[in-house]
Amino acid sequence: MDNALAITSLTFTHAVSGFTLSIPSLSLVRGEQMLLTAASGKGKSTLLALIAGLLDPAGGSVVIGGQNVHALAGAARDRFRGRHIGMIFQTLNLLRGFSAHENVLASLMFSDAKSANPQAHAAQLLTSLGISDQHRDVSTLSIGQQQRVAIARAVACKPDLVLADEPTSSLDPENALLAMDLIQQTCREQNAALLCVSHDPALKARFTRTQSLDIFTSPAQATQSPQVAALTS
């Protein structure tokens, strides 16, 4: 089976707090789903930023779909991220003032993904996730609907890997269950690997593969870097 993600000897040290992250080896094959658990402030968002190439490690490698992410620089890394990595943020980070349809189109536009009809592709994906009024400003949609738009945006380019950062933290229990159903089912349909990080112990029952992030981190409190703080604010 093809590896969607292969981490080898990854290390990172925060310059201010001294927090360290060290992962000897971690891999996911296409279609596999894994949950990493840790308390808030213990490096979950930092790890996802390293995997996505938003932060650079002190050492080691992150290989996604056969490409070492950190061997790329600048626009080439951005294009690779847009095409091969789907991201579901804790605060969704949708484009306010734009419609649901435009948010998904933006994901396609900022990657090198090829689609014969991107307008139709975005519409079909949103319809499959239950978004019928696709031309309303996303800020007027319910939180549950906004979550569905975020999922559609994350998988629009048929990525190798989807990263989900606390995807249920802003939702009530009912919508949290629905959101995870949609995230996991959509990743299965797209054959994308899913790496979900969360402090919510209720999510463990949904994954056959779980791991505590604590074994990879130092006891020091993880202070978010400016780049990571921007993702979660």
N, C-alpha and C positions, 0 to 999 in steps of 0.2 A: 504494500500500500504506500502511496505517496505521502511524504511528510509535508504537512502544511506549515508546521513550525518546528524548528530545531534550535534550542538554546544550548550553547556549550561554553562552560567556564566564564559565565557572565558575572562581572563585578561592577559595583558602583558605590561611591562614597560621597555623601553630602558634605560639601566644603565647610558649612557652618556648624551643623549639628553633630557631625561625625557618624551619623547613621550609615550603616553599610548593608549592602545587598550582595549576596553571593550565591549563584545558582550553578552548580557543577554541570547539570544536564536536565533538560526538560523538553519533551517533544509531543506533538500532536499530529495525527494523520488526518487526511481529509475526512470530514464528516464526524470526527470525534469531538466529544464535549467534556470539558473539565471545569471544575469549580475550585478556585483558590480562596481560602478564607483567612481573614485577619481582622483585628479590631481597627477602628478608624485611626488614621495617622500612622499606620504601620507599614507603609510602603506599597500599597496596592496600586495606586495611581502612578507612582514612580515606575513600577515594573511595566505597566502598560505603555507608559511613555517611552521607555527603553525599547520595548518590542516594536512599537510603531515608528521608531526613529525620530521621535521628538526630543529625546535626550540621548546623549552619547555615553556609552559605558567607559569605565576605566580599562576594562579588558574583556576578552571573550567575544563571542559572535552570536548574532540573531539571524537565522536563515529562514526565510519565508518563501515557499514555493521554489526552492533552489537558489534564491538570491540572498547574499549577505546584505542585510539592510544598511549596515553602517559602512559598507564599502561604497555606497552611493552618496552623493553630496548634492546640496542645493536643490535645484528644480528636478533633477533626476530622481532624487529620493522622494520628493513630493509627488511626482507622477506615479512612482511605484506604490507609494502608500495609497493613493487614490484608487489605483486599479486593483491591488491585491489585499488590502486590509480594510475591513469594515469596522467602524467604531460607533458604539452606543454609549453616550456620555451620561454621567450621573444627572446632569441638569439639561440633558437632551441637546442643547446648543443648536436649535433650529434657527433658520434665518427669519427673523421677525420682519414683517412687512411683505413677505413673500408667501405664496400659496403652498399647499402641500405638494402639488404637482411641480412647482418651481424648485422646491427644496430637493426633490428627488432628481430633477433634471440637473441641478447644480452639481450633484455628486457625479453624474455622468460627464458633465462638461469639464470638471477639474481632474479627470483621469484620462488615460489613453484607451479606455474601454471602447470597443467598437460595437455599435448597435445600428441596425439598418433603419430603425425608426425609434429614436429615443423617446419621442413624445408618447408613442403607443406603449413602449416598454414601461415607462414611468406610470402611465395610467393603469396598465394591467396589474402591475405590482401593488399599487395602492388599492385597487379594487379587490385583489386577493386578500388584502389585510383589512377589508371592511370599511375603507374610506371612500364614500360615494361623492361627497361634496369636495372635490379635489382642488377647487379654485378659490376657496376661502383662505383668507390670511390665517396662517397657522396659529397666531396668537388668539384667535377667536374659537379655536377648537378646544374640546375638553382635554384634560391631562391624559386620559386614556387614548384619545385619538392622536394627540401629539406623540405619544410613545410609539404608536403604530407607524406614524410618518418617519420617526427616527429609525425604526427597524427597516422600513422600506429603503430609506437612504443608505443604511449600512450595507444592504445586500444588493443594491441596484447594479453594481459592477461585477456581480458574481465573484466575490473575493475568495481567496484561499482561506482566510482567517477572519473571524469576527471577534473583536474585543469588546466586552461589556463591563463597564465600570459602575458598580452599584446600581444596576438597572431598575431596581424596585424601590430604591430608598425614598423617592418622593411620592410614592403611590400608596393608596389605602390597601388593606389586605386583599380585597376582591380584585382590584385592578392589578395588583402585584402578581397574583396567580395568572390572570389573563395575559399579562405582559410576558411572563416567563414562558407560558404555553406558546405564544406567538414567536418569541425569539428562538426557542429551541426547535419548534416545528419548521420555521422558515429556514433555519440553518440546515436542517436535515434535507429539506427539499432542494436547497441550493448546493448540497454536499460541501458546505463550508465547515471548517473546524470552528469551534466556539470555546473561547477562554473567558470565563466569567469570574470577576472578583467581587467579593461581598463580605460584609460582616454579619449577614443575616443567617443564623444557623438553620432556619426553616428551609433554605434552598438546598441543603445537603441531600435530602431525600430525592431530589430531582435529577441528581447526577450519579452515574456509576463510578466516576473517577473524581475524587476530591483530595485536596492537600492543603494543609495549613502553611501559609506563607512564613510563619514564625521560624521555621527551620532554616530559612534562607536569609534571615536578617539578624543584625546585632541587637542587643537589648536596648540600645539608644532609641529615643523617640524619633520617628521619621518626620523631619520638617520638609514640607513641600517646597520644591524649587519654584521660581517664578513661572516657568513653562508649565509645570504640572498644576500649580494653583490656577492658572488661566483656564485650564481644561475643566476644573471642577467648580469654578466660581460662577 
